[in-house]
Amino acid sequence: MAQMLNLDEVSAKEERLLKFKGVEYPMATMSVHNFIEMTRRGEALDESSAKGTTKVTDQLAWMIEMVKTLFPTMPDDILNAFNMVELNLILEFSRSQVDEEAEEVKKES
């Protein structure tokens, strides 16, 4: 019997939503391209941090860009309204989805 990995089933599993001020924003699945770009930016920030040359504003810009990528329907004025705790919680929530999707693919294959 042939083995099959059905990515359609994995992709269609569970929609993730972020609710802020009564409005729900669907979370987009991060593409490989976006993941690579965000990882590169994160690594560059890590390198400059190790040298002591990282600006807090660069780190915040990276975090906001990550949220924009994951929640493309969210307007900029909403993104700019988050406090630091909220921004960190959103990023943790996002990372947990990526980890869960990867685990689900491993289990099904």
Beta strands, then each sheet from edge to edge (+ up, - down):
strand 1: 17-20
strand 2: 23-26
sheet 1: 1+ 2-
end
